[in-house]
């Protein structure tokens, strides 16, 4: 065999050796990952099995006022569900307000208006805020909505997120 053949065979063997070492290292990582995952699952199961101490219920003298802002744009399929979910918060009705920052250009405007009117009639502090010019998209809507916010705290939820009532 010629020198070139030996050189090619040497390069090929070296490449195979590197690939083999790489694969062995990947199997080592997989082994340690599975081992750690199994331990974490066992620890979580043991923690879940322990009786949890009852949290002392402290009487809150005054709840902070919270503003919930919901920026939406053409969300006609989910806006009713979103508003219904937000209104169900387990929080004093007089201590939070809901702002629907509506930049919609479709039927969402009317759907939202109908839902807002329904909850206003029930005594909820809810407003549909529309901008004449849609500038800055969602960030612009949130910026403009800040002028209407009265809350000490501000909660912002996207239209496809439904927080739990105890949020």
Secondary structure, 3 states (H helix, E strand, C coil): CCHHHHHHHHHHHHHHHHHHHHHHHHHHHHHHHHHHHHHHHHHHHHHHHCCCCCCCCCCCCCCCCEEEEEEECCCCCCHHHHHHHHHCCCCCHHHEEEEEEECCCCCHHHHHHHHHHHHHHCCCCEEEEECCCCCCHHHHHHHHHCCCCCCCEEEECCCCCCCCCCC
